[in-house]
Amino acid sequence: MMMSDENGAAPEAGKETGGKETGGREFAPRPKRRDVHGWVVLDKPVGMTSTHAVSVVKRAFSAKKAGHAGTLDPLASGLLPIALGEATKTVPFVMDGRKAYQFTVAWGSQTDTDDTEGKVVATSEARPQEDAILALLPRFTGTIQQVPPKFSAIKIAGERAYDLARDGEEVTLEARPVEITALRIVSHSPETTTFEAECGKGTYVRAIARDLGLALGCLGHVAHLRRTRVGPFAVEDAVSVETLREGPEAAASALRPVATALSLIPEIVIHRDAALRLKRGQSILLRGRDAPIEAQAVYTTCGGVLIATGAIEQGEFVPHRVFNL
């Protein structure tokens, strides 16, 4: 859902504003979009789609270009990193990073969406003991095979799985390997258990809840979900929607440098001539006794300005994305 622009005050009669006249009233034109580069670490509230969140941030900065680093469901809250301008070129580095979640599983029922949004498809009178859950957690850590939820964005023959599921079609998804670094209990009661999870790209927390419930014989689904970390970004550093709406100064204070997204990969400082070559898309030879020979992902800076991301092959930096900052 896109967020509509607010109308300005009606002008005095006889004055031209350049706005559109409708029914005898004139409206101030929309603010001119501008080039804004950087990251906004948003604490997305429950009920807001990721697309809507991007429009809120884009509007707060009157930015020309924006995108998010990993969808967060409307029923979930927490960290949604949003890239503006040239920062969109660094989105893959954030999406490929580790993620952390805190989530609560409600025991005793399974839903078709594996969260509270779906309809109940099975119920159980059984409830798990904490010791039984703890004994099971090792099976859900490390590299495991996970079947994504039917209501997910995975494509089947060009169609999103959730679109097929909503149309009543049978959706069959194959198990795939995912990495769950840690899974621990925060609190436990007979009806619910709250967990913390740290995992890699492509892991579905809803699938963890579903599979835990099935393995325990009591069924379960996600009742609450909050994302607390994405790559280099932590929710403690996030800004609220309300803060962004306070005005331009509040929004500007929330903007982080483009290179913040690259803090988990090596930086190489280069001189001006090498930077000019990279700006033209040309490779550069790295000199010096400590210069790396091979690396899959690095970035270069000159005078504190981000120049390019790329790889090092046989002592040569090959640019993949060049920045205009």
Secondary structure as the mmCIF struct_conf table of DSSP 4:
data_model
#
loop_
_struct_conf.conf_type_id
_struct_conf.id
_struct_conf.beg_label_comp_id
_struct_conf.beg_label_asym_id
_struct_conf.beg_label_seq_id
_struct_conf.end_label_comp_id
_struct_conf.end_label_asym_id
_struct_conf.end_label_seq_id
HELX_LH_PP_P HELX_LH_PP_P1 MET A 2 ASN A 7
HELX_LH_PP_P HELX_LH_PP_P2 ALA A 9 GLU A 12
TURN_TY1_P TURN_TY1_P1 ALA A 13 GLY A 14
BEND BEND1 GLY A 18 GLY A 18
STRN STRN1 GLU A 21 THR A 22
TURN_TY1_P TURN_TY1_P2 GLY A 23 GLY A 24
STRN STRN2 ARG A 25 GLU A 26
HELX_LH_PP_P HELX_LH_PP_P3 ALA A 28 ARG A 33
STRN STRN3 ARG A 34 ARG A 34
STRN STRN4 GLY A 38 LYS A 44
HELX_LH_PP_P HELX_LH_PP_P4 PRO A 45 PRO A 45
TURN_TY1_P TURN_TY1_P3 VAL A 46 GLY A 47
HELX_RH_AL_P HELX_RH_AL_P1 SER A 50 PHE A 61
TURN_TY1_P TURN_TY1_P4 SER A 62 SER A 62
STRN STRN5 ALA A 63 ALA A 63
BEND BEND2 LYS A 64 LYS A 64
STRN STRN6 ALA A 66 HIS A 68
BEND BEND3 ALA A 69 GLY A 70
TURN_TY1_P TURN_TY1_P5 PRO A 74 LEU A 75
STRN STRN7 SER A 77 LEU A 84
HELX_RH_3T_P HELX_RH_3T_P1 GLY A 85 THR A 90
HELX_RH_AL_P HELX_RH_AL_P2 VAL A 91 MET A 95
TURN_TY1_P TURN_TY1_P6 ASP A 96 ASP A 96
BEND BEND4 GLY A 97 GLY A 97
STRN STRN8 LYS A 99 TRP A 107
BEND BEND5 GLY A 108 GLY A 108
STRN STRN9 SER A 109 THR A 111
BEND BEND6 ASP A 112 ASP A 114
STRN STRN10 ASP A 115 ASP A 115
TURN_TY1_P TURN_TY1_P7 THR A 116 GLU A 117
BEND BEND7 GLY A 118 GLY A 118
STRN STRN11 VAL A 120 THR A 123
BEND BEND8 GLU A 125 GLU A 125
HELX_RH_AL_P HELX_RH_AL_P3 GLU A 130 LEU A 136
HELX_RH_3T_P HELX_RH_3T_P2 LEU A 137 PHE A 140
BEND BEND9 THR A 141 THR A 141
STRN STRN12 GLY A 142 GLN A 146
HELX_LH_PP_P HELX_LH_PP_P5 VAL A 147 PRO A 149
BEND BEND10 LYS A 150 ALA A 153
STRN STRN13 LYS A 155 ILE A 156
TURN_TY1_P TURN_TY1_P8 ALA A 157 GLY A 158
STRN STRN14 GLU A 159 ARG A 160
HELX_RH_AL_P HELX_RH_AL_P4 ALA A 161 ARG A 166
TURN_TY1_P TURN_TY1_P9 ASP A 167 GLY A 168
STRN STRN15 ARG A 176 HIS A 188
BEND BEND11 PRO A 190 GLU A 191
STRN STRN16 THR A 192 CYS A 199
TURN_TY1_P TURN_TY1_P10 LYS A 201 GLY A 202
HELX_RH_AL_P HELX_RH_AL_P5 VAL A 205 LEU A 216
TURN_TY1_P TURN_TY1_P11 GLY A 217 GLY A 217
BEND BEND12 CYS A 218 CYS A 218
STRN STRN17 GLY A 220 VAL A 230
TURN_TY1_P TURN_TY1_P12 GLY A 231 PRO A 232
STRN STRN18 PHE A 233 ALA A 234
HELX_RH_3T_P HELX_RH_3T_P3 VAL A 235 ASP A 237
STRN STRN19 VAL A 239 VAL A 239
HELX_RH_AL_P HELX_RH_AL_P6 VAL A 241 LEU A 244
TURN_TY1_P TURN_TY1_P13 ARG A 245 GLU A 246
HELX_RH_AL_P HELX_RH_AL_P7 PRO A 248 SER A 253
TURN_TY1_P TURN_TY1_P14 ALA A 254 ALA A 254
STRN STRN20 LEU A 255 ARG A 256
HELX_RH_3T_P HELX_RH_3T_P4 VAL A 258 LEU A 262
TURN_TY1_P TURN_TY1_P15 SER A 263 LEU A 264
BEND BEND13 ILE A 265 ILE A 265
STRN STRN21 GLU A 267 VAL A 269
HELX_RH_AL_P HELX_RH_AL_P8 ARG A 272 LYS A 279
TURN_TY1_P TURN_TY1_P16 ARG A 280 GLY A 281
STRN STRN22 ILE A 284 LEU A 285
BEND BEND14 GLY A 288 GLY A 288
TURN_TY1_P TURN_TY1_P17 ARG A 289 ASP A 290
BEND BEND15 ILE A 293 ILE A 293
STRN STRN23 ALA A 295 CYS A 302
TURN_TY1_P TURN_TY1_P18 GLY A 303 GLY A 304
STRN STRN24 VAL A 305 GLU A 313
TURN_TY1_P TURN_TY1_P19 GLN A 314 GLY A 315
STRN STRN25 GLU A 316 VAL A 322
#
